[in-house]
Amino acid sequence: MVPNTSFARNVVALTRRNFRASLDREFLVIQLVLPLFFIFVAGFGYTLIVPGVQGISYETFLATGAIAMTVMSSSMLSGTMIWFDRNFRMFEQILMGPFTRMQYILSVILSVILTGLASAIVVFLVSLIVSSGVILNIVSILELFGSLILGSLFFGGFGIFVSLRVKSSEALAATMNLMFFVFTFLSSVFYPSYSRYLPLRLIFQVNPLTYIADLVRISVVGLPSFNPQAEVIALILEGALMIYLASWSINKIEL
């Protein structure tokens, strides 16, 4: 007979299991090498071409963008855990125990947030080496954590949604790699979001990674944005929509 356990205890148990699976050594290496490469190689390499952006050094501009890029990549990959649970029959086994779909959904969301924060914080600490004019106080730290959590919700939900729409591991890897470059290079991670080409500028302005990068720069170095309140609202709405789609997809899974 399965013992009765509380709702919160089940969510914590599943979250611990998901978080441990996400933070293996290979995962950490993959997640940290690319942003650190951009910070130390591209940042210093492009300094002679782009000495500064919006009043700050390009190293600082790129380092803060790498923080946003890290939370995106780690959250998306953490969200794909459900693909492995489904294809290796772990999802069915979990639901045969004292767990419900709602508990599973909440655990995946929480593990995505924790994974995104853990990876982004490591990159943030390393970025302090090359960043100048960094603002560190309670308000800036809370703003940084808030933007990273909102970003992880969107991209974690995106990873879950895509995982439930593809059948093969090859299609999953190809889709994630493609979307990584789409989100990254059509955002303000490497360059400001304004552009003379209207369609490109519109894509920049609806890309959630642009909001995350802008909000990280506001909190870390005080770089002004065109409308931070509007970016926060847009990021909340996009994240809520993606979490809804991810939850809806999980509830549609047939056992």
C-alpha positions in Angstrom: 0.0 0.0 0.0 1.4 3.4 -1.0 1.8 5.6 2.0 0.0 9.0 2.0 2.4 11.9 1.5 1.8 15.6 1.3 1.5 17.5 -1.9 4.5 19.7 -1.1 6.6 16.7 -0.1 6.0 15.0 -3.4 6.8 18.2 -5.3 10.1 18.6 -3.4 11.0 15.0 -4.0 10.4 15.2 -7.7 12.2 18.6 -7.9 15.2 17.2 -6.2 15.3 14.3 -8.6 15.0 16.6 -11.7 17.6 19.0 -10.4 20.1 16.3 -9.7 19.6 14.9 -13.2 20.1 18.3 -14.8 23.3 19.2 -12.9 25.6 16.4 -14.0 29.2 17.2 -14.9 28.7 17.1 -18.6 25.7 19.4 -18.4 27.7 22.0 -16.4 30.7 21.9 -18.7 28.5 22.4 -21.8 26.5 25.2 -20.2 29.5 27.1 -19.0 32.1 26.8 -21.7 30.1 28.6 -24.4 29.2 31.8 -22.4 32.7 31.9 -20.9 34.1 31.6 -24.5 32.1 34.6 -25.5 33.1 36.6 -22.5 36.8 36.1 -22.7 37.4 35.5 -26.4 34.8 37.5 -28.2 34.6 40.2 -25.6 38.3 41.0 -25.7 38.6 40.2 -29.5 35.9 42.6 -30.5 37.0 45.4 -28.2 39.2 47.0 -30.9 36.2 47.0 -33.3 33.5 48.0 -30.8 35.1 50.0 -28.0 31.9 50.6 -26.2 28.1 50.2 -26.4 25.6 52.7 -24.8 28.2 54.1 -22.5 29.8 50.9 -21.2 32.7 48.8 -22.4 31.9 46.0 -24.9 33.3 43.4 -22.4 30.7 44.5 -19.8 27.9 44.6 -22.4 28.8 41.1 -23.7 29.3 39.6 -20.2 25.9 40.7 -19.0 24.4 39.4 -22.2 26.1 36.0 -21.6 24.3 35.8 -18.2 20.9 36.0 -20.1 22.1 33.5 -22.7 23.1 31.1 -20.0 19.7 31.1 -18.3 18.1 30.6 -21.7 20.2 27.6 -22.7 20.2 25.8 -19.3 16.5 26.3 -18.8 15.7 25.0 -22.3 17.8 21.9 -21.8 16.4 21.3 -18.4 12.9 21.5 -19.8 13.8 18.7 -22.3 14.1 16.3 -19.4 10.4 15.4 -20.0 11.4 13.9 -23.4 13.6 11.4 -21.7 11.1 10.7 -19.1 8.5 9.9 -21.8 10.8 7.8 -24.0 12.3 5.8 -21.2 8.9 5.2 -19.5 9.8 7.2 -16.4 6.8 9.4 -16.7 4.4 6.5 -16.5 6.4 5.0 -13.5 6.3 8.4 -11.7 2.5 8.6 -12.1 2.1 5.0 -10.9 3.6 6.1 -7.6 2.1 8.7 -5.1 2.6 11.5 -7.7 0.1 13.4 -9.8 0.5 15.3 -13.1 0.2 18.6 -11.3 3.0 17.7 -8.9 5.1 16.6 -11.8 4.5 19.9 -13.7 5.4 22.0 -10.7 8.5 19.9 -10.0 9.7 20.4 -13.6 9.0 24.2 -13.4 10.9 24.5 -10.1 13.8 22.4 -11.3 14.0 24.6 -14.5 14.2 27.7 -12.3 16.9 26.3 -10.0 19.0 25.0 -13.0 18.7 28.3 -14.8 19.6 30.3 -11.6 22.6 28.0 -10.8 24.1 28.3 -14.2 23.5 32.0 -14.6 24.9 32.8 -11.1 28.2 31.0 -12.0 28.5 32.9 -15.2 27.7 36.2 -13.4 30.4 35.6 -10.8 32.9 34.9 -13.6 31.7 37.9 -15.5 32.7 40.2 -12.6 36.3 39.7 -13.8 35.8 41.6 -17.0 32.8 43.8 -16.1 33.2 47.4 -14.9 30.7 49.7 -13.1 28.9 46.7 -11.5 26.1 47.6 -9.0 25.8 45.2 -6.2 23.2 45.9 -3.5 20.0 44.3 -2.3 17.8 46.0 -4.9 20.1 45.1 -7.8 20.5 41.5 -6.7 16.7 41.1 -6.3 16.1 42.6 -9.7 18.7 40.3 -11.2 17.2 37.2 -9.6 13.7 38.3 -10.7 14.7 38.7 -14.4 16.5 35.4 -14.4 13.5 33.6 -12.8 11.1 35.1 -15.4 13.5 34.1 -18.2 13.9 30.6 -16.9 10.1 30.2 -16.8 9.7 31.1 -20.5 12.6 29.1 -21.8 11.9 26.1 -19.5 8.3 26.1 -20.7 9.6 26.4 -24.3 11.8 23.4 -23.8 9.0 21.3 -22.3 6.6 22.3 -25.1 9.1 21.4 -27.9 10.0 18.1 -26.1 6.4 17.0 -26.3 6.1 17.9 -30.0 9.0 16.0 -31.5 9.4 12.2 -31.7 13.1 11.5 -32.1 16.2 12.6 -30.2 17.7 13.9 -33.4 14.8 16.2 -34.1 14.9 17.4 -30.5 18.6 18.2 -30.7 18.3 19.9 -34.1 15.3 22.0 -33.0 17.0 23.1 -29.8 20.2 24.0 -31.6 18.3 26.0 -34.2 16.2 27.9 -31.6 19.3 28.6 -29.5 20.8 30.6 -32.4 17.5 32.2 -33.4 16.9 33.5 -29.9 20.5 34.5 -29.3 21.3 36.3 -32.5 17.9 38.0 -32.8 18.3 39.5 -29.4 20.4 42.2 -27.6 22.9 39.7 -26.2 25.7 40.7 -28.7 24.5 44.1 -29.9 21.8 46.7 -29.0 18.2 45.9 -30.0 17.6 48.9 -32.2 18.0 48.5 -36.0 17.2 50.5 -39.1 15.5 47.4 -40.7 12.0 47.5 -39.3 11.2 43.7 -39.5 14.4 42.9 -37.7 13.8 45.5 -35.0 10.3 44.1 -34.4 11.7 40.6 -33.9 14.2 42.0 -31.4 11.4 43.6 -29.5 9.3 40.5 -29.1 12.2 38.2 -28.3 12.1 37.4 -24.6 15.9 37.0 -24.5 16.1 40.7 -25.4 14.1 41.5 -22.3 16.2 39.3 -20.1 19.5 40.8 -21.4 18.1 44.4 -21.0 16.9 43.7 -17.5 20.1 42.1 -16.4 22.0 45.1 -17.7 19.7 47.4 -15.8 20.2 45.6 -12.5 23.9 44.9 -12.9 25.4 48.0 -14.5 22.4 50.4 -14.4 22.2 50.6 -18.2 19.0 52.4 -19.1 16.4 50.7 -21.2 13.7 52.2 -23.4 10.9 51.0 -21.0 11.9 48.4 -18.3 8.4 48.2 -16.9 7.0 47.2 -20.4 9.8 44.6 -20.7 8.9 43.1 -17.4 5.2 42.9 -18.3 6.0 41.4 -21.7 8.3 38.8 -20.2 5.7 37.9 -17.6 3.0 37.5 -20.2 5.2 35.5 -22.6 6.4 33.3 -19.7 2.8 32.7 -18.5 1.7 31.7 -22.0 4.6 29.3 -22.5 4.1 27.7 -19.0 0.4 27.3 -19.9 1.2 25.6 -23.2 3.8 23.3 -21.5 1.3 22.3 -18.8 -1.5 21.8 -21.4 0.9 19.5 -23.4 1.8 17.5 -20.3 -1.9 17.0 -19.4 -2.5 15.7 -23.0 0.0 12.9 -22.6 -1.7 9.6 -22.9 -0.5 6.8 -20.7 
